[in-house]
């Protein structure tokens, strides 16, 4: 079961993630949102649409913009709608 881990804390885990462009997208119900704080950052991907970002915060340790999601993806990327991917200091453990 793939897990997203930050500061020795499991942020997300799920058996059926979506692997897209080398990133693991976790379904929203598998993400412990208490560790995510909405950031002001957004980006636009040429085929996925606009991503919103979250800072990952555990026990006062923070990884800025280390999680992102596509709440309204383009029609080409509807499979990842509301899924959360991780980067920065968040480790993905297979």
C-alpha positions in Angstrom: 0.0 0.0 0.0 1.7 3.3 -1.1 2.0 5.9 1.7 2.9 9.6 1.8 5.0 10.3 4.8 6.3 13.5 6.3 8.1 14.0 9.6 7.5 10.3 10.5 3.7 10.7 10.0 1.6 9.0 7.4 -0.3 11.8 5.5 -2.0 9.4 3.0 -2.2 5.7 2.2 -4.3 3.8 -0.2 -4.0 0.6 -2.4 -5.4 2.1 -5.6 -3.5 5.3 -6.3 -3.2 6.9 -9.8 0.4 7.1 -11.1 0.6 10.0 -13.5 3.8 11.6 -14.9 5.8 9.9 -12.1 3.6 11.2 -9.3 1.3 9.3 -7.0 -2.2 10.8 -6.8 -4.1 9.7 -3.7 -7.9 9.7 -3.6 -9.2 12.5 -1.3 -10.7 10.0 1.2 -7.2 8.5 1.8 -5.6 11.9 2.7 -5.5 13.1 6.3 -6.4 16.7 5.6 -5.5 17.8 9.2 -1.9 17.9 8.0 -2.6 20.1 4.9 -2.9 23.8 4.9 -4.2 25.5 1.8 -1.5 27.7 0.2 -2.0 30.7 -2.1 0.0 29.0 -4.8 -1.7 27.8 -8.0 -0.2 26.6 -11.3 -1.6 25.8 -14.7 -0.6 22.7 -16.5 -1.1 22.6 -20.3 -3.3 19.5 -20.2 -4.4 18.9 -16.6 -5.6 22.4 -15.8 -5.2 24.5 -12.7 -3.6 23.0 -9.5 -4.1 24.3 -6.0 -1.4 23.7 -3.5 -1.1 22.8 0.2 1.7 23.2 2.7 2.2 20.0 4.7 2.5 20.6 8.4 3.3 18.1 11.1 4.3 19.0 14.6 5.4 22.5 13.6 7.6 21.2 10.8 6.4 22.5 7.4 7.1 21.6 3.7 5.7 24.5 1.7 3.6 23.7 -1.4 4.4 20.0 -1.0 0.9 18.8 -2.0 -1.3 19.7 -4.8 -4.7 18.8 -6.3 -6.8 19.5 -9.4 -10.3 20.4 -8.1 -11.6 21.2 -11.7 -9.2 19.4 -14.1 -9.5 19.5 -17.8 -11.6 16.9 -19.5 -8.3 15.0 -20.3 -7.5 14.6 -16.6 -10.8 13.9 -14.9 -9.4 10.7 -13.4 -7.3 12.8 -10.9 -10.1 15.2 -9.9 -9.6 16.1 -6.2 -6.8 13.5 -5.8 -3.7 14.7 -4.0 -0.1 14.3 -5.1 2.9 15.0 -3.0 6.4 16.4 -3.5 8.9 18.4 -1.6 10.0 16.7 1.6 7.1 14.2 1.6 8.3 10.7 0.9 6.3 8.2 -1.1 6.8 4.7 0.3 5.6 1.9 -2.0 
